[in-house]
Amino acid sequence: MALRRLLPAVRVDYVRIQGTQWVEDPEQRFATTQDFREPLLRLIVRLEATILDDMPRHFRLREGETQRSDQPLLPQKVIREAVVNALMHRDYQVNQPTLVVRYSNRLEIRNAGYSLKPTALLGEMGSQLRNPIIAAVLYDLDFAETKGTGIRTMRRLLQDLGLTAPVFSSHQLENQFTAIYLLHQLLGEQQLRWLQQFSHLHLSADEAKALLLAAETGAVDNAALRAISDLDTLAASQILGRLHHQRGLLVKGGAGPATYYQLAELPGLPLFPEQGADEPNTGDLGANTSDLRVNTSDLEANTSDLRVNTSDLAPDASELPEPLLAALATLSPKARKHRLWPLILWLCSIRPHNAEQLARHLKRQVVALKTGHLNPLREQQGLLEYLYPEVINHPQQAYVTSAAGRLWLAEQGIVL
C-alpha cells in the first residue's frame, strides 16, 4: 500500500493489442491489460513471466536430442535484458508508468527517460547510469551486469534465431525511450510478397527495410533504420529522403531531430491482409459490356444542396452528456486546474481529442492549454496519454484518458 500511496505512477502497464497499431478500434481498445505495482525485484520476475506466457512459441529439436522443446519466439535472455534495462534506466522523477505493449507482430517497451548514451553507441563498452543505486542492487543480484554488453547480447541472440535486431528510439525532448522487438524476420515470406509491388522501382535492400519498418511499426526515423542496417546517419538520411522525395513512398512528418516518415497511402497489397484474402478471386471477372451505354439524362445543374457549412468550426457536442455540457457552459475564462482537469479527462474519456478540439471546448488558447494542463496531465500525473504513443508527432495525434485517469475521475464522483 505504501507504493500505491507514495509512488502512484511507479508501476508497469502490460497491454495486449489485437492488431499492429495502437487502439485501432476505439470500441475495443485493449484485448487485455495488467498493472504491476510491487517492489522492483518481484516486479522483474513477474513481468518477465507474463511476457513469456503471452509469447508465441516455436518447435525446436537440438542436435543429438530425441525430444522436442517449445521455445518462446523471443529468447528468455532477451526478454530479461529488455525488462531490466527499462526498469533500471527509467526516469523515476517523471510520473509516467512504464508501458509494455504486445502487438500481434512485435513487443514494444516504452518508458520515461531518454538514453544517456547516444543510440548510435548502444552496445558499445561502458554504461551510463541514471539510477546508480538501483543499478548496484540489480548488479549484486545478477539481474544486470552494468558493462554495456546487454544490447550487444540481445542483438546476437536475435541474429542467431534469424530475427530482426531490436529497434531503439530515444527522444530527449519528450524524455522517452522506446525499444521495439519484432516477432518475425523483417524480410520474411509475407513481407517479400508485399515488396513485389515495388519490383519495378528496383529498391535496394536498405530501402526495402525502411519501407517494411514503416509498415510494421507505423513510422520510421533515422535511428530506427540505422538499428536494423549497417548504415551511418548520413546514409540513412539519404535513403529516407530518396524514398520521400523521389519515390513518393514515404510521407515526412516532424522536423529536425523529431523527423519521422510514414508509409504513403498506396493502392497495393496490405502488409497484413485479412484472413483468406491472400488469393485473388477473378472468377466473376467476365467480359460483360451489354449494359454499357451513354447516359446523360441525369446531367443537369443541381445546386439545391449548396449551402454554407460551418459545422466543423465549432466543437461537436452531440455526443457529450448533459452534465458535461452544463459544466462546459458555466466554465469561467479564469477557471483553474481543479475545474479544468476533470473536464479535460471527461472529454478524452468519451473519445480522443486533439489540443485544438479541447481548446475550443474549454475556450482556451492552444499553447497555454498544452503547457499548463495537457502536458502536466500526461507527463507528470499519468492521467492522459497519447493516442499514438509510438509516434509523438503523428499528424492525427490526440489525447485519451488513461486507466489511472478514469480511476481519478471515479474518485471525483464522475461516473463514465
Residue pairs with C-beta under 8 A, 6 or more apart in sequence:
3 10
3 37
3 38
3 39
4 37
8 95
8 382
8 404
9 94
9 95
9 96
9 97
9 381
9 382
9 404
10 37
10 92
10 97
11 35
11 36
11 37
11 97
11 98
12 35
12 36
12 43
12 47
12 87
12 97
12 98
12 99
12 100
13 33
13 34
13 35
13 36
13 97
13 98
13 99
13 100
13 403
14 33
14 34
14 35
14 36
14 47
14 50
14 51
14 100
14 102
15 30
15 32
15 33
15 99
15 100
15 101
15 102
16 30
16 31
16 32
16 33
16 54
16 101
16 102
17 23
17 24
17 30
17 31
17 101
17 102
17 103
17 104
18 24
18 25
18 28
18 31
18 104
19 25
19 103
19 104
20 103
20 104
20 105
20 106
20 216
20 217
20 218
20 272
21 103
21 218
21 388
22 101
22 387
22 388
22 389
22 390
23 29
23 387
23 400
26 351
26 352
33 403
34 50
35 97
35 403
36 43
36 46
36 47
38 46
40 87
40 134
41 137
41 141
41 143
43 87
44 80
44 83
44 84
44 87
44 143
47 83
47 100
48 76
48 79
48 80
48 83
51 79
51 83
51 100
51 102
51 107
52 72
52 76
52 79
54 102
55 72
55 73
55 74
55 79
55 107
55 183
56 72
56 73
56 183
57 70
57 71
57 72
57 73
58 70
58 71
58 73
59 68
59 70
60 68
60 69
60 70
60 71
61 67
61 68
61 69
62 69
72 79
73 163
73 183
74 107
74 158
74 163
74 181
74 183
75 157
75 158
75 161
77 153
77 154
77 157
78 154
78 157
78 158
78 166
78 181
80 143
81 150
81 151
81 153
81 154
82 107
82 109
82 154
82 166
82 179
82 181
83 109
84 138
84 143
84 144
84 150
85 144
85 150
85 151
85 179
86 98
86 100
86 109
86 111
86 177
86 179
87 98
87 111
87 134
88 129
88 131
88 134
88 135
88 138
88 144
89 111
89 113
89 115
89 116
89 129
89 130
89 131
89 177
90 98
90 111
90 112
90 113
90 130
90 131
90 177
91 111
91 112
91 113
91 130
91 175
92 131
94 112
94 113
94 175
94 379
94 380
95 379
95 380
95 381
95 382
96 111
96 112
96 378
96 379
96 380
96 382
97 382
97 404
98 109
98 110
98 111
98 112
99 108
99 109
99 110
99 111
99 389
100 107
100 108
100 109
100 110
101 107
101 108
101 109
101 110
102 108
104 272
105 182
105 183
105 184
105 216
105 272
106 180
106 181
106 182
106 183
106 216
106 217
107 180
107 181
107 183
108 178
108 179
108 180
108 181
108 217
108 390
109 178
109 179
110 176
110 177
110 178
110 179
110 389
110 390
111 176
111 177
112 175
112 176
112 177
112 379
113 130
113 175
113 176
113 177
114 170
114 171
114 172
114 174
114 175
114 176
114 177
115 122
115 168
115 170
115 177
116 128
116 129
116 130
117 126
117 127
117 128
117 148
119 168
119 169
119 170
119 223
119 226
119 227
120 223
120 226
120 233
122 151
122 168
123 148
123 149
123 151
123 152
123 155
124 148
125 147
125 148
125 149
126 147
126 148
127 135
127 146
127 147
127 148
129 135
129 146
135 144
135 146
138 144
138 146
139 145
139 146
144 150
151 166
151 168
154 166
155 165
155 166
158 164
158 165
158 166
158 181
159 165
162 185
163 182
163 183
163 184
163 185
164 182
164 184
164 185
164 186
164 228
165 227
165 228
166 179
166 180
166 181
166 227
167 179
167 180
167 182
167 213
167 217
167 224
167 227
167 228
168 177
168 178
168 179
168 180
168 223
168 227
169 177
169 178
169 179
169 180
169 221
169 223
169 224
170 176
170 177
170 178
170 223
171 177
171 178
171 258
171 392
172 257
173 257
173 258
174 392
175 379
176 392
178 390
180 217
180 224
182 216
185 191
186 209
186 212
186 213
186 216
186 228
187 208
187 209
187 212
190 271
191 212
191 271
193 269
194 212
194 215
194 268
194 269
194 270
194 271
195 203
195 208
195 211
195 212
197 266
197 268
197 269
198 208
198 211
198 249
198 268
201 247
203 211
204 239
206 225
206 229
206 231
206 235
206 236
206 239
207 239
207 242
207 243
207 247
209 225
209 228
209 229
210 220
210 225
210 239
210 240
210 243
210 250
210 261
211 243
211 249
211 250
211 263
212 271
213 220
213 224
213 225
213 228
214 220
214 250
214 261
214 262
214 263
215 263
215 271
216 271
217 224
217 390
218 262
218 388
218 390
218 391
219 253
219 260
219 261
219 262
219 390
219 391
219 394
220 240
220 250
220 260
220 261
220 262
221 240
221 259
221 260
221 261
222 233
222 236
222 237
222 240
222 259
225 231
225 236
225 239
225 240
226 232
226 233
226 236
229 236
231 239
240 250
240 261
243 249
243 250
243 261
244 250
244 251
244 252
244 261
248 264
249 263
249 264
249 266
250 261
250 262
250 263
250 264
251 261
251 262
251 263
251 264
252 259
252 260
252 261
253 259
253 260
253 261
253 262
253 391
253 393
253 394
253 395
254 260
254 393
258 392
258 393
260 391
260 393
262 391
314 360
315 357
315 360
315 361
317 325
317 328
317 361
319 350
319 351
320 328
320 347
320 350
324 343
324 346
324 347
327 343
328 343
328 361
328 362
331 339
331 340
331 343
331 362
331 363
332 339
333 363
337 372
337 373
340 362
340 373
341 373
341 377
341 383
342 409
342 412
342 414
343 361
343 362
344 358
344 362
344 373
344 374
344 377
344 384
344 399
345 377
345 383
345 384
345 401
345 405
345 406
345 408
345 409
346 401
346 409
346 414
346 416
347 353
347 358
347 361
348 358
348 384
348 399
348 400
348 401
348 405
349 400
349 401
349 405
349 406
349 409
349 416
350 416
352 387
352 398
352 399
352 400
353 361
353 398
353 399
354 396
354 397
354 398
354 399
355 366
355 369
355 370
355 374
355 399
356 366
357 398
358 364
358 369
358 374
358 399
359 365
359 366
359 369
362 369
374 384
374 399
377 383
377 384
377 405
378 384
378 385
378 386
378 399
381 404
382 402
382 404
382 405
383 401
383 402
383 404
383 405
383 408
384 399
384 400
384 401
384 402
384 405
385 399
385 400
385 401
385 402
386 392
386 394
386 397
386 398
386 399
386 400
387 394
387 396
387 397
387 398
387 399
387 400
388 394
388 396
388 397
388 398
391 397
401 409
406 416
409 416
410 416
